[in-house]
Amino acid sequence: MPNRTKQLLPAGTPVRLVADVEQRDKYKRLLAYVYRTRDNLFVNLSLVRDGYAVPYTFPPNVAHTNEFVAAAADARNAGRGLWSACR
């Protein structure tokens, strides 16, 4: 996943962070949806759709849960990304 993230967001790439209900979890980690500024790519969803991430929900931050779950199932069924090693 780190290499895929670096491909999508090379150092210095402008991004826009969008919070859901809460901005931080109980460990003070920032929770945000990441959009690449130049083309508005939804980076979180792209990583899941391409098979390089799995959804992990932090309620009450559930705005995109259905999209993530569907994208993950599709990636797994298609054997994309890291799922290609699980055939």
Backbone atoms as SQL, in Angstrom:
CREATE TABLE atoms (id INTEGER PRIMARY KEY, chain TEXT, resi INTEGER, resn TEXT, atom TEXT, x REAL, y REAL, z REAL);
INSERT INTO atoms VALUES
  (1, 'A', 1, 'MET', 'N', 0.810, -1.197, 0.000),
  (2, 'A', 1, 'MET', 'CA', 0.000, 0.000, 0.000),
  (3, 'A', 1, 'MET', 'C', 0.854, 1.261, 0.000),
  (4, 'A', 2, 'PRO', 'N', 1.937, 1.336, 0.770),
  (5, 'A', 2, 'PRO', 'CA', 2.706, 2.585, 0.757),
  (6, 'A', 2, 'PRO', 'C', 3.172, 2.976, -0.635),
  (7, 'A', 3, 'ASN', 'N', 3.605, 2.005, -1.439),
  (8, 'A', 3, 'ASN', 'CA', 4.045, 2.351, -2.786),
  (9, 'A', 3, 'ASN', 'C', 2.889, 2.877, -3.628),
  (10, 'A', 4, 'ARG', 'N', 1.721, 2.287, -3.513),
  (11, 'A', 4, 'ARG', 'CA', 0.559, 2.756, -4.268),
  (12, 'A', 4, 'ARG', 'C', 0.173, 4.162, -3.822),
  (13, 'A', 5, 'THR', 'N', 0.218, 4.404, -2.543),
  (14, 'A', 5, 'THR', 'CA', -0.099, 5.739, -2.037),
  (15, 'A', 5, 'THR', 'C', 0.909, 6.750, -2.570),
  (16, 'A', 6, 'LYS', 'N', 2.176, 6.386, -2.591),
  (17, 'A', 6, 'LYS', 'CA', 3.206, 7.281, -3.132),
  (18, 'A', 6, 'LYS', 'C', 3.005, 7.530, -4.625),
  (19, 'A', 7, 'GLN', 'N', 2.508, 6.535, -5.339),
  (20, 'A', 7, 'GLN', 'CA', 2.207, 6.735, -6.766),
  (21, 'A', 7, 'GLN', 'C', 1.082, 7.748, -6.935),
  (22, 'A', 8, 'LEU', 'N', 0.062, 7.617, -6.111),
  (23, 'A', 8, 'LEU', 'CA', -1.084, 8.530, -6.203),
  (24, 'A', 8, 'LEU', 'C', -0.752, 9.913, -5.665),
  (25, 'A', 9, 'LEU', 'N', 0.092, 9.956, -4.629),
  (26, 'A', 9, 'LEU', 'CA', 0.391, 11.217, -3.948),
  (27, 'A', 9, 'LEU', 'C', 1.906, 11.377, -3.749),
  (28, 'A', 10, 'PRO', 'N', 2.638, 11.661, -4.817),
  (29, 'A', 10, 'PRO', 'CA', 4.071, 11.910, -4.625),
  (30, 'A', 10, 'PRO', 'C', 4.266, 13.073, -3.654),
  (31, 'A', 11, 'ALA', 'N', 5.418, 13.113, -3.017),
  (32, 'A', 11, 'ALA', 'CA', 5.711, 14.177, -2.054),
  (33, 'A', 11, 'ALA', 'C', 5.385, 15.533, -2.664),
  (34, 'A', 12, 'GLY', 'N', 4.691, 16.352, -1.903),
  (35, 'A', 12, 'GLY', 'CA', 4.343, 17.699, -2.345),
  (36, 'A', 12, 'GLY', 'C', 3.032, 17.810, -3.103),
  (37, 'A', 13, 'THR', 'N', 2.351, 16.690, -3.332),
  (38, 'A', 13, 'THR', 'CA', 1.073, 16.721, -4.039),
  (39, 'A', 13, 'THR', 'C', 0.031, 17.440, -3.185),
  (40, 'A', 14, 'PRO', 'N', -0.605, 18.480, -3.715),
  (41, 'A', 14, 'PRO', 'CA', -1.649, 19.160, -2.947),
  (42, 'A', 14, 'PRO', 'C', -2.872, 18.259, -2.764),
  (43, 'A', 15, 'VAL', 'N', -3.395, 18.227, -1.558),
  (44, 'A', 15, 'VAL', 'CA', -4.587, 17.443, -1.252),
  (45, 'A', 15, 'VAL', 'C', -5.567, 18.307, -0.477),
  (46, 'A', 16, 'ARG', 'N', -6.807, 17.847, -0.470),
  (47, 'A', 16, 'ARG', 'CA', -7.857, 18.468, 0.335),
  (48, 'A', 16, 'ARG', 'C', -8.343, 17.400, 1.301),
  (49, 'A', 17, 'LEU', 'N', -8.403, 17.727, 2.578),
  (50, 'A', 17, 'LEU', 'CA', -8.885, 16.801, 3.590),
  (51, 'A', 17, 'LEU', 'C', -10.308, 17.174, 3.970),
  (52, 'A', 18, 'VAL', 'N', -11.169, 16.160, 4.026),
  (53, 'A', 18, 'VAL', 'CA', -12.566, 16.380, 4.382),
  (54, 'A', 18, 'VAL', 'C', -12.890, 15.511, 5.591),
  (55, 'A', 19, 'ALA', 'N', -13.325, 16.142, 6.647),
  (56, 'A', 19, 'ALA', 'CA', -13.685, 15.415, 7.862),
  (57, 'A', 19, 'ALA', 'C', -15.111, 14.891, 7.754),
  (58, 'A', 20, 'ASP', 'N', -15.389, 13.878, 8.538),
  (59, 'A', 20, 'ASP', 'CA', -16.744, 13.350, 8.669),
  (60, 'A', 20, 'ASP', 'C', -17.290, 13.924, 9.977),
  (61, 'A', 21, 'VAL', 'N', -17.943, 13.145, 10.784),
  (62, 'A', 21, 'VAL', 'CA', -18.529, 13.643, 12.024),
  (63, 'A', 21, 'VAL', 'C', -17.442, 14.061, 13.018),
  (64, 'A', 22, 'GLU', 'N', -16.453, 13.201, 13.202),
  (65, 'A', 22, 'GLU', 'CA', -15.362, 13.487, 14.136),
  (66, 'A', 22, 'GLU', 'C', -14.061, 13.672, 13.366),
  (67, 'A', 23, 'GLN', 'N', -13.222, 14.589, 13.824),
  (68, 'A', 23, 'GLN', 'CA', -11.954, 14.815, 13.142),
  (69, 'A', 23, 'GLN', 'C', -10.830, 13.927, 13.662),
  (70, 'A', 24, 'ARG', 'N', -10.959, 13.433, 14.884),
  (71, 'A', 24, 'ARG', 'CA', -9.908, 12.597, 15.468),
  (72, 'A', 24, 'ARG', 'C', -10.525, 11.413, 16.203),
  (73, 'A', 25, 'ASP', 'N', -9.772, 10.302, 16.266),
  (74, 'A', 25, 'ASP', 'CA', -10.250, 9.149, 17.023),
  (75, 'A', 25, 'ASP', 'C', -9.757, 9.251, 18.469),
  (76, 'A', 26, 'LYS', 'N', -10.020, 8.232, 19.266),
  (77, 'A', 26, 'LYS', 'CA', -9.670, 8.294, 20.685),
  (78, 'A', 26, 'LYS', 'C', -8.164, 8.332, 20.923),
  (79, 'A', 27, 'TYR', 'N', -7.382, 7.993, 19.892),
  (80, 'A', 27, 'TYR', 'CA', -5.922, 8.061, 19.996),
  (81, 'A', 27, 'TYR', 'C', -5.365, 9.358, 19.414),
  (82, 'A', 28, 'LYS', 'N', -6.269, 10.280, 19.079),
  (83, 'A', 28, 'LYS', 'CA', -5.925, 11.594, 18.531),
  (84, 'A', 28, 'LYS', 'C', -5.409, 11.538, 17.094),
  (85, 'A', 29, 'ARG', 'N', -5.636, 10.398, 16.393),
  (86, 'A', 29, 'ARG', 'CA', -5.253, 10.307, 14.987),
  (87, 'A', 29, 'ARG', 'C', -6.250, 11.086, 14.144),
  (88, 'A', 30, 'LEU', 'N', -5.747, 11.791, 13.151),
  (89, 'A', 30, 'LEU', 'CA', -6.602, 12.545, 12.240),
  (90, 'A', 30, 'LEU', 'C', -7.379, 11.579, 11.363),
  (91, 'A', 31, 'LEU', 'N', -8.681, 11.754, 11.288),
  (92, 'A', 31, 'LEU', 'CA', -9.550, 10.956, 10.430),
  (93, 'A', 31, 'LEU', 'C', -10.059, 11.868, 9.323),
  (94, 'A', 32, 'ALA', 'N', -9.722, 11.554, 8.083),
  (95, 'A', 32, 'ALA', 'CA', -10.143, 12.424, 6.993),
  (96, 'A', 32, 'ALA', 'C', -10.232, 11.645, 5.696),
  (97, 'A', 33, 'TYR', 'N', -11.100, 12.124, 4.826),
  (98, 'A', 33, 'TYR', 'CA', -11.151, 11.647, 3.454),
  (99, 'A', 33, 'TYR', 'C', -10.182, 12.531, 2.682),
  (100, 'A', 34, 'VAL', 'N', -9.364, 11.906, 1.830),
  (101, 'A', 34, 'VAL', 'CA', -8.300, 12.626, 1.128),
  (102, 'A', 34, 'VAL', 'C', -8.653, 12.731, -0.356),
  (103, 'A', 35, 'TYR', 'N', -8.617, 13.949, -0.863),
  (104, 'A', 35, 'TYR', 'CA', -8.871, 14.214, -2.278),
  (105, 'A', 35, 'TYR', 'C', -7.648, 14.877, -2.886),
  (106, 'A', 36, 'ARG', 'N', -7.163, 14.328, -4.010),
  (107, 'A', 36, 'ARG', 'CA', -6.051, 14.951, -4.725),
  (108, 'A', 36, 'ARG', 'C', -6.593, 16.188, -5.416),
  (109, 'A', 37, 'THR', 'N', -5.978, 17.328, -5.175),
  (110, 'A', 37, 'THR', 'CA', -6.505, 18.611, -5.618),
  (111, 'A', 37, 'THR', 'C', -6.610, 18.725, -7.138),
  (112, 'A', 38, 'ARG', 'N', -5.595, 18.293, -7.869),
  (113, 'A', 38, 'ARG', 'CA', -5.571, 18.560, -9.323),
  (114, 'A', 38, 'ARG', 'C', -6.716, 17.927, -10.102),
  (115, 'A', 39, 'ASP', 'N', -7.214, 16.777, -9.638),
  (116, 'A', 39, 'ASP', 'CA', -8.284, 16.114, -10.386),
  (117, 'A', 39, 'ASP', 'C', -9.414, 15.626, -9.481),
  (118, 'A', 40, 'ASN', 'N', -9.361, 15.997, -8.203),
  (119, 'A', 40, 'ASN', 'CA', -10.388, 15.626, -7.228),
  (120, 'A', 40, 'ASN', 'C', -10.507, 14.116, -7.017),
  (121, 'A', 41, 'LEU', 'N', -9.407, 13.380, -7.266),
  (122, 'A', 41, 'LEU', 'CA', -9.413, 11.938, -7.035),
  (123, 'A', 41, 'LEU', 'C', -9.656, 11.665, -5.557),
  (124, 'A', 42, 'PHE', 'N', -10.611, 10.816, -5.249),
  (125, 'A', 42, 'PHE', 'CA', -10.915, 10.401, -3.887),
  (126, 'A', 42, 'PHE', 'C', -9.912, 9.290, -3.555),
  (127, 'A', 43, 'VAL', 'N', -8.830, 9.648, -2.920),
  (128, 'A', 43, 'VAL', 'CA', -7.698, 8.748, -2.706),
  (129, 'A', 43, 'VAL', 'C', -8.095, 7.543, -1.860),
  (130, 'A', 44, 'ASN', 'N', -8.838, 7.745, -0.793),
  (131, 'A', 44, 'ASN', 'CA', -9.261, 6.629, 0.062),
  (132, 'A', 44, 'ASN', 'C', -9.999, 5.578, -0.770),
  (133, 'A', 45, 'LEU', 'N', -10.952, 6.020, -1.564),
  (134, 'A', 45, 'LEU', 'CA', -11.745, 5.101, -2.378),
  (135, 'A', 45, 'LEU', 'C', -10.894, 4.455, -3.460),
  (136, 'A', 46, 'SER', 'N', -9.986, 5.201, -4.045),
  (137, 'A', 46, 'SER', 'CA', -9.109, 4.653, -5.079),
  (138, 'A', 46, 'SER', 'C', -8.260, 3.510, -4.533),
  (139, 'A', 47, 'LEU', 'N', -7.716, 3.674, -3.335),
  (140, 'A', 47, 'LEU', 'CA', -6.907, 2.613, -2.732),
  (141, 'A', 47, 'LEU', 'C', -7.732, 1.350, -2.494),
  (142, 'A', 48, 'VAL', 'N', -8.956, 1.502, -2.044),
  (143, 'A', 48, 'VAL', 'CA', -9.826, 0.346, -1.815),
  (144, 'A', 48, 'VAL', 'C', -10.223, -0.284, -3.150),
  (145, 'A', 49, 'ARG', 'N', -10.630, 0.532, -4.096),
  (146, 'A', 49, 'ARG', 'CA', -11.082, 0.042, -5.406),
  (147, 'A', 49, 'ARG', 'C', -9.969, -0.713, -6.149),
  (148, 'A', 50, 'ASP', 'N', -8.727, -0.253, -5.960),
  (149, 'A', 50, 'ASP', 'CA', -7.592, -0.880, -6.647),
  (150, 'A', 50, 'ASP', 'C', -7.021, -2.078, -5.883),
  (151, 'A', 51, 'GLY', 'N', -7.602, -2.378, -4.725),
  (152, 'A', 51, 'GLY', 'CA', -7.184, -3.553, -3.970),
  (153, 'A', 51, 'GLY', 'C', -5.977, -3.333, -3.080),
  (154, 'A', 52, 'TYR', 'N', -5.703, -2.089, -2.702),
  (155, 'A', 52, 'TYR', 'CA', -4.556, -1.789, -1.851),
  (156, 'A', 52, 'TYR', 'C', -4.946, -1.334, -0.450),
  (157, 'A', 53, 'ALA', 'N', -6.217, -1.387, -0.126),
  (158, 'A', 53, 'ALA', 'CA', -6.698, -1.046, 1.210),
  (159, 'A', 53, 'ALA', 'C', -8.037, -1.742, 1.424),
  (160, 'A', 54, 'VAL', 'N', -8.364, -1.936, 2.675),
  (161, 'A', 54, 'VAL', 'CA', -9.676, -2.489, 3.022),
  (162, 'A', 54, 'VAL', 'C', -10.388, -1.471, 3.902),
  (163, 'A', 55, 'PRO', 'N', -11.709, -1.457, 3.848),
  (164, 'A', 55, 'PRO', 'CA', -12.444, -0.484, 4.661),
  (165, 'A', 55, 'PRO', 'C', -12.309, -0.784, 6.150),
  (166, 'A', 56, 'TYR', 'N', -12.148, 0.261, 6.899),
  (167, 'A', 56, 'TYR', 'CA', -12.167, 0.169, 8.358),
  (168, 'A', 56, 'TYR', 'C', -12.946, 1.379, 8.833),
  (169, 'A', 57, 'THR', 'N', -14.086, 1.147, 9.421),
  (170, 'A', 57, 'THR', 'CA', -14.993, 2.220, 9.795),
  (171, 'A', 57, 'THR', 'C', -14.793, 2.627, 11.245),
  (172, 'A', 58, 'PHE', 'N', -14.787, 3.923, 11.473),
  (173, 'A', 58, 'PHE', 'CA', -14.695, 4.491, 12.813),
  (174, 'A', 58, 'PHE', 'C', -15.991, 5.251, 13.104),
  (175, 'A', 59, 'PRO', 'N', -17.063, 4.540, 13.522),
  (176, 'A', 59, 'PRO', 'CA', -18.308, 5.252, 13.814),
  (177, 'A', 59, 'PRO', 'C', -18.071, 6.375, 14.814),
  (178, 'A', 60, 'PRO', 'N', -18.727, 7.467, 14.638),
  (179, 'A', 60, 'PRO', 'CA', -19.853, 7.761, 13.756),
  (180, 'A', 60, 'PRO', 'C', -19.446, 8.257, 12.366),
  (181, 'A', 61, 'ASN', 'N', -18.184, 8.074, 11.988),
  (182, 'A', 61, 'ASN', 'CA', -17.701, 8.535, 10.685),
  (183, 'A', 61, 'ASN', 'C', -17.985, 7.476, 9.621),
  (184, 'A', 62, 'VAL', 'N', -19.182, 7.515, 9.069),
  (185, 'A', 62, 'VAL', 'CA', -19.625, 6.452, 8.168),
  (186, 'A', 62, 'VAL', 'C', -20.156, 6.979, 6.833),
  (187, 'A', 63, 'ALA', 'N', -19.791, 8.193, 6.459),
  (188, 'A', 63, 'ALA', 'CA', -20.359, 8.819, 5.259),
  (189, 'A', 63, 'ALA', 'C', -20.142, 8.007, 3.990),
  (190, 'A', 64, 'HIS', 'N', -19.021, 7.298, 3.875),
  (191, 'A', 64, 'HIS', 'CA', -18.702, 6.589, 2.632),
  (192, 'A', 64, 'HIS', 'C', -18.615, 5.075, 2.817),
  (193, 'A', 65, 'THR', 'N', -19.142, 4.568, 3.915),
  (194, 'A', 65, 'THR', 'CA', -19.031, 3.143, 4.212),
  (195, 'A', 65, 'THR', 'C', -19.543, 2.262, 3.092),
  (196, 'A', 66, 'ASN', 'N', -20.717, 2.551, 2.564),
  (197, 'A', 66, 'ASN', 'CA', -21.282, 1.704, 1.510),
  (198, 'A', 66, 'ASN', 'C', -20.403, 1.687, 0.267),
  (199, 'A', 67, 'GLU', 'N', -19.853, 2.844, -0.106),
  (200, 'A', 67, 'GLU', 'CA', -18.947, 2.913, -1.269),
  (201, 'A', 67, 'GLU', 'C', -17.697, 2.070, -1.032),
  (202, 'A', 68, 'PHE', 'N', -17.123, 2.187, 0.165),
  (203, 'A', 68, 'PHE', 'CA', -15.908, 1.446, 0.471),
  (204, 'A', 68, 'PHE', 'C', -16.150, -0.057, 0.476),
  (205, 'A', 69, 'VAL', 'N', -17.240, -0.487, 1.081),
  (206, 'A', 69, 'VAL', 'CA', -17.548, -1.918, 1.159),
  (207, 'A', 69, 'VAL', 'C', -17.767, -2.495, -0.245),
  (208, 'A', 70, 'ALA', 'N', -18.510, -1.781, -1.075),
  (209, 'A', 70, 'ALA', 'CA', -18.755, -2.252, -2.444),
  (210, 'A', 70, 'ALA', 'C', -17.459, -2.293, -3.250),
  (211, 'A', 71, 'ALA', 'N', -16.625, -1.272, -3.108),
  (212, 'A', 71, 'ALA', 'CA', -15.357, -1.222, -3.844),
  (213, 'A', 71, 'ALA', 'C', -14.428, -2.345, -3.397),
  (214, 'A', 72, 'ALA', 'N', -14.408, -2.646, -2.106),
  (215, 'A', 72, 'ALA', 'CA', -13.552, -3.710, -1.586),
  (216, 'A', 72, 'ALA', 'C', -14.003, -5.075, -2.110),
  (217, 'A', 73, 'ALA', 'N', -15.300, -5.307, -2.118),
  (218, 'A', 73, 'ALA', 'CA', -15.827, -6.581, -2.632),
  (219, 'A', 73, 'ALA', 'C', -15.486, -6.732, -4.105),
  (220, 'A', 74, 'ASP', 'N', -15.632, -5.659, -4.856),
  (221, 'A', 74, 'ASP', 'CA', -15.315, -5.695, -6.283),
  (222, 'A', 74, 'ASP', 'C', -13.830, -5.976, -6.505),
  (223, 'A', 75, 'ALA', 'N', -12.962, -5.318, -5.743),
  (224, 'A', 75, 'ALA', 'CA', -11.510, -5.529, -5.879),
  (225, 'A', 75, 'ALA', 'C', -11.147, -6.976, -5.544),
  (226, 'A', 76, 'ARG', 'N', -11.749, -7.481, -4.482),
  (227, 'A', 76, 'ARG', 'CA', -11.450, -8.864, -4.081),
  (228, 'A', 76, 'ARG', 'C', -11.927, -9.853, -5.136),
  (229, 'A', 77, 'ASN', 'N', -13.155, -9.676, -5.608),
  (230, 'A', 77, 'ASN', 'CA', -13.711, -10.578, -6.625),
  (231, 'A', 77, 'ASN', 'C', -12.918, -10.533, -7.925),
  (232, 'A', 78, 'ALA', 'N', -12.374, -9.364, -8.259),
  (233, 'A', 78, 'ALA', 'CA', -11.609, -9.201, -9.500),
  (234, 'A', 78, 'ALA', 'C', -10.131, -9.546, -9.314),
  (235, 'A', 79, 'GLY', 'N', -9.713, -9.781, -8.077),
  (236, 'A', 79, 'GLY', 'CA', -8.318, -10.113, -7.820),
  (237, 'A', 79, 'GLY', 'C', -7.369, -8.958, -8.082),
  (238, 'A', 80, 'ARG', 'N', -7.825, -7.733, -7.801),
  (239, 'A', 80, 'ARG', 'CA', -6.986, -6.556, -8.039),
  (240, 'A', 80, 'ARG', 'C', -6.060, -6.289, -6.856),
  (241, 'A', 81, 'GLY', 'N', -4.940, -5.658, -7.155),
  (242, 'A', 81, 'GLY', 'CA', -4.015, -5.219, -6.120),
  (243, 'A', 81, 'GLY', 'C', -3.503, -6.366, -5.286),
  (244, 'A', 82, 'LEU', 'N', -3.536, -6.205, -3.978),
  (245, 'A', 82, 'LEU', 'CA', -3.025, -7.233, -3.084),
  (246, 'A', 82, 'LEU', 'C', -3.863, -8.506, -3.124),
  (247, 'A', 83, 'TRP', 'N', -5.104, -8.407, -3.574),
  (248, 'A', 83, 'TRP', 'CA', -5.964, -9.590, -3.684),
  (249, 'A', 83, 'TRP', 'C', -5.445, -10.559, -4.752),
  (250, 'A', 84, 'SER', 'N', -4.609, -10.086, -5.655),
  (251, 'A', 84, 'SER', 'CA', -4.087, -10.972, -6.702),
  (252, 'A', 84, 'SER', 'C', -3.234, -12.095, -6.104),
  (253, 'A', 85, 'ALA', 'N', -2.709, -11.899, -4.903),
  (254, 'A', 85, 'ALA', 'CA', -1.905, -12.930, -4.244),
  (255, 'A', 85, 'ALA', 'C', -2.776, -13.987, -3.560),
  (256, 'A', 86, 'CYS', 'N', -4.089, -13.761, -3.525),
  (257, 'A', 86, 'CYS', 'CA', -4.991, -14.653, -2.778),
  (258, 'A', 86, 'CYS', 'C', -5.814, -15.563, -3.675),
  (259, 'A', 87, 'ARG', 'N', -5.464, -15.682, -4.907),
  (260, 'A', 87, 'ARG', 'CA', -6.293, -16.488, -5.814),
  (261, 'A', 87, 'ARG', 'C', -6.183, -17.948, -5.527);
